[in-house]
Amino acid sequence: QKLRGLLQQIVDGVTSLKRDRVLQLLIINTLVTNVFLYPLNSVHFPVLFKQVAERADQLDLSVFDYMLQRVMFALDIKKKDMWRNYNALVSLGGVAGPFLSNALIYMLEAYSTNHKACQLWVGVNFGITSQIATMALLAVVVMLSGNLGAGSLVFNLVGAWILMIAVNNIVTTYFNSISQERLQHKERGRFIANIMTIFNLGSICGSLLFGWVLSAYDNSVTGSVSLLICGLVIKSVLLVLLRKEGNGTFAGVARPHSD
């Protein structure tokens, strides 16, 4: 009975994709983020950090390596266990993302007001464009990870992860605003529950997908970079379709949802 209810909720969530073209594209965009981006942190980053720890003796220490070691020693973490904590540092760095996103949203609001453009469309287009750029940055860092020391790798991944969390928050903020504008009040609760189910399933599928490519390729970097590029391409297509919905500009006018 519970399984039937879950399946029905998934069906309802998929059905909700057909109700509004803009919401459909935004839901798919977030689903792509959950499948092709977030699992990178939990699945592949630990592998990268273990590999960089194994070749630590072969690389010259940089300023970033020295700083990272000082932080680890200050936390009383043994050298052999340091790589296990690098992922926590990347995730902790992501805490700064929401603060950065708030500052960017403030500037976006000021920009859209000065240019008399629709604020929601400015935010969505900027957010997805920034997501594409951030995924490209992550792909480059992962691709070059074999040539980086632990300090440089952690520093670059922390910076990229902060940007990623910030731009994702921007997209989420404007996505929520658009859904409130286009959905009736009584529809919003069920709509959110349905899409959350889809997003959670997307995260699970993404973790399985990253795990599969890590085991399928001799070079662990190849599979993950390929997945990032795949997600980047899909988001680029979604951005083009969204801009068409806005008449090809950042000044598209959101249409209220009607049954």
C-alpha positions as CSV (number, residue, x, y, z in Angstrom):
1,Q,0.0,0.0,0.0
2,K,2.8,2.4,0.9
3,L,4.7,1.5,-2.3
4,R,1.5,2.1,-4.3
5,G,1.1,5.5,-2.7
6,L,4.8,6.4,-3.5
7,L,4.3,5.4,-7.1
8,Q,1.2,7.4,-7.4
9,Q,3.0,10.4,-5.9
10,I,5.8,10.0,-8.5
11,V,3.2,9.8,-11.3
12,D,1.5,13.0,-10.0
13,G,4.9,14.7,-9.9
14,V,5.6,13.7,-13.5
15,T,2.1,14.8,-14.5
16,S,2.7,18.2,-12.9
17,L,5.6,18.7,-15.5
18,K,3.0,19.1,-18.2
19,R,1.0,21.9,-16.6
20,D,3.2,24.8,-17.4
21,R,6.0,25.1,-19.9
22,V,8.3,27.3,-17.7
23,L,7.8,25.2,-14.6
24,Q,8.4,22.1,-16.7
25,L,11.8,23.4,-17.8
26,L,12.8,24.6,-14.3
27,I,11.9,21.3,-12.8
28,I,14.0,19.4,-15.4
29,N,16.8,21.9,-14.7
30,T,16.8,21.1,-11.0
31,L,16.5,17.4,-11.7
32,V,19.7,17.7,-13.9
33,T,21.5,19.4,-11.0
34,N,20.5,16.6,-8.6
35,V,21.6,13.9,-11.0
36,F,24.7,15.3,-12.6
37,L,26.2,17.7,-10.0
38,Y,25.4,17.1,-6.3
39,P,26.5,13.4,-6.3
40,L,30.0,14.6,-7.4
41,N,30.6,15.8,-3.9
42,S,29.5,12.7,-2.0
43,V,30.7,10.0,-4.5
44,H,33.8,11.3,-6.4
45,F,35.4,13.9,-4.2
46,P,36.5,11.3,-1.6
47,V,38.1,9.3,-4.3
48,L,40.0,12.3,-5.6
49,F,41.3,13.1,-2.1
50,K,42.4,9.6,-1.5
51,Q,44.3,9.6,-4.7
52,V,46.0,12.9,-4.0
53,A,47.0,11.6,-0.5
54,E,48.6,8.5,-2.1
55,R,50.8,10.6,-4.4
56,A,51.6,13.4,-1.8
57,D,55.2,12.3,-1.5
58,Q,55.7,12.7,-5.2
59,L,54.7,16.4,-5.3
60,D,56.4,19.5,-4.0
61,L,54.5,21.3,-1.3
62,S,52.8,24.5,-2.3
63,V,51.6,27.4,-0.1
64,F,48.1,25.8,-0.2
65,D,49.5,22.4,0.9
66,Y,51.3,24.0,3.8
67,M,48.2,26.0,4.9
68,L,46.0,22.8,4.6
69,Q,48.4,20.9,6.8
70,R,48.5,23.6,9.4
71,V,44.7,23.5,9.6
72,M,44.7,19.7,9.9
73,F,47.3,19.8,12.6
74,A,45.4,22.5,14.5
75,L,42.4,20.1,14.4
76,D,44.6,17.3,15.8
77,I,44.1,15.2,12.7
78,K,46.8,12.6,11.9
79,K,48.5,12.9,8.5
80,K,47.3,9.4,7.4
81,D,43.7,10.4,8.1
82,M,43.8,13.9,6.6
83,W,42.3,13.0,3.2
84,R,39.2,11.7,5.0
85,N,38.4,15.2,6.2
86,Y,39.1,17.2,3.0
87,N,35.5,16.5,1.8
88,A,34.2,18.0,5.0
89,L,36.2,21.1,4.3
90,V,34.6,21.4,0.8
91,S,31.1,21.0,2.2
92,L,31.9,23.5,5.0
93,G,33.1,26.0,2.4
94,G,29.6,25.6,0.8
95,V,28.1,27.3,3.9
96,A,29.4,30.6,2.4
97,G,27.3,30.0,-0.7
98,P,24.0,31.3,0.7
99,F,25.6,34.5,1.8
100,L,27.1,35.0,-1.7
101,S,23.7,34.2,-3.3
102,N,21.9,36.8,-1.1
103,A,24.4,39.5,-2.3
104,L,24.0,38.5,-5.9
105,I,20.2,38.5,-5.7
106,Y,20.3,42.0,-4.2
107,M,22.4,43.1,-7.3
108,L,20.1,41.3,-9.7
109,E,17.1,43.0,-8.2
110,A,18.8,46.4,-8.6
111,Y,19.8,45.5,-12.2
112,S,16.3,44.4,-13.2
113,T,14.7,47.5,-11.7
114,N,17.1,49.9,-13.5
115,H,16.5,48.2,-16.8
116,K,12.7,47.8,-16.3
117,A,13.0,44.0,-17.0
118,C,11.1,41.2,-15.3
119,Q,13.0,40.4,-12.1
120,L,12.1,36.7,-12.2
121,W,13.4,36.2,-15.7
122,V,16.6,38.1,-15.0
123,G,17.2,35.9,-11.9
124,V,16.4,32.6,-13.7
125,N,18.5,33.3,-16.7
126,F,21.5,34.6,-14.7
127,G,21.2,31.6,-12.3
128,I,21.1,28.9,-15.0
129,T,23.9,30.6,-17.0
130,S,26.0,30.7,-13.8
131,Q,25.2,27.0,-13.2
132,I,26.5,26.1,-16.6
133,A,29.7,28.1,-16.0
134,T,30.2,26.5,-12.5
135,M,29.8,23.0,-13.9
136,A,32.4,23.9,-16.6
137,L,34.7,25.1,-13.8
138,L,34.2,21.9,-11.8
139,A,34.9,19.8,-14.9
140,V,38.2,21.6,-15.4
141,V,39.2,21.2,-11.7
142,V,38.4,17.5,-11.7
143,M,40.1,17.0,-15.1
144,L,43.3,18.7,-13.7
145,S,43.1,17.1,-10.3
146,G,45.9,14.6,-11.1
147,N,48.4,17.4,-11.4
148,L,47.3,19.2,-8.2
149,G,48.5,18.8,-4.7
150,A,46.1,18.3,-1.8
151,G,46.1,22.0,-0.8
152,S,45.5,23.3,-4.3
153,L,42.8,20.7,-5.0
154,V,40.9,21.5,-1.8
155,F,41.3,25.2,-2.4
156,N,39.9,25.0,-5.9
157,L,37.1,22.7,-5.0
158,V,36.0,24.8,-2.1
159,G,35.9,27.9,-4.3
160,A,34.0,26.1,-7.0
161,W,31.6,24.6,-4.5
162,I,30.9,27.9,-2.9
163,L,30.0,29.3,-6.3
164,M,27.9,26.2,-7.1
165,I,25.8,26.5,-3.9
166,A,25.4,30.2,-4.5
167,V,24.1,30.0,-8.0
168,N,21.9,27.0,-7.2
169,N,20.3,29.0,-4.4
170,I,19.6,31.8,-6.9
171,V,17.8,29.4,-9.2
172,T,15.9,27.9,-6.4
173,T,14.8,31.3,-5.1
174,Y,13.5,32.4,-8.4
175,F,12.0,29.0,-9.2
176,N,10.0,29.2,-6.0
177,S,8.8,32.8,-6.9
178,I,7.7,31.7,-10.3
179,S,5.8,28.6,-9.0
180,Q,4.0,30.8,-6.5
181,E,3.0,33.2,-9.3
182,R,1.8,30.5,-11.7
183,L,0.1,28.0,-9.2
184,Q,-3.0,28.5,-7.2
185,H,-2.5,28.6,-3.5
186,K,-4.2,25.2,-2.9
187,E,-1.9,23.5,-5.4
188,R,1.4,24.6,-4.0
189,G,1.8,22.1,-1.2
190,R,1.1,19.0,-3.3
191,F,3.2,20.4,-6.1
192,I,6.2,20.9,-3.8
193,A,5.8,17.4,-2.3
194,N,5.6,15.8,-5.8
195,I,8.7,17.5,-7.2
196,M,10.7,16.8,-4.0
197,T,10.0,13.1,-4.6
198,I,11.3,13.4,-8.1
199,F,14.4,15.4,-6.9
200,N,15.2,12.8,-4.2
201,L,15.0,10.0,-6.8
202,G,17.2,12.0,-9.1
203,S,19.8,12.3,-6.3
204,I,19.7,8.5,-5.8
205,C,20.0,7.8,-9.5
206,G,22.9,10.3,-9.7
207,S,24.8,8.6,-6.9
208,L,24.4,5.3,-8.6
209,L,25.5,6.8,-12.0
210,F,28.6,8.3,-10.5
211,G,29.4,5.1,-8.7
212,W,29.0,3.2,-11.9
213,V,31.3,5.4,-14.0
214,L,34.0,5.3,-11.2
215,S,34.1,1.5,-11.5
216,A,33.6,1.4,-15.3
217,Y,36.6,3.6,-16.2
218,D,40.2,2.9,-15.4
219,N,40.7,6.7,-15.1
220,S,38.2,7.8,-12.5
221,V,38.2,11.4,-13.8
222,T,37.0,10.5,-17.2
223,G,33.6,9.3,-16.2
224,S,32.8,12.1,-13.9
225,V,33.9,14.8,-16.3
226,S,31.8,13.2,-19.0
227,L,28.8,13.3,-16.7
228,L,29.4,17.0,-15.8
229,I,29.7,17.8,-19.5
230,C,26.5,15.9,-20.2
231,G,24.7,17.9,-17.5
232,L,26.2,21.1,-18.8
233,V,24.9,20.4,-22.3
234,I,21.4,19.6,-21.0
235,K,21.3,22.8,-19.0
236,S,22.4,24.8,-22.1
237,V,19.5,23.4,-24.1
238,L,17.1,24.2,-21.2
239,L,18.4,27.8,-21.0
240,V,17.8,28.3,-24.7
241,L,14.2,27.0,-24.4
242,L,13.6,29.2,-21.3
243,R,14.8,32.2,-23.2
244,K,12.4,31.4,-26.0
245,E,9.6,31.4,-23.5
246,G,10.8,34.9,-22.6
247,N,10.7,36.0,-26.2
248,G,14.5,35.5,-26.5
249,T,15.4,38.1,-23.9
250,F,15.9,38.5,-20.2
251,A,12.7,40.6,-20.2
252,G,10.1,37.8,-20.7
253,V,6.8,38.2,-18.9
254,A,5.6,35.4,-16.7
255,R,2.1,34.2,-17.5
256,P,-0.1,33.2,-14.6
257,H,-1.1,29.6,-14.5
258,S,-4.6,28.6,-15.3
259,D,-6.4,25.3,-15.1
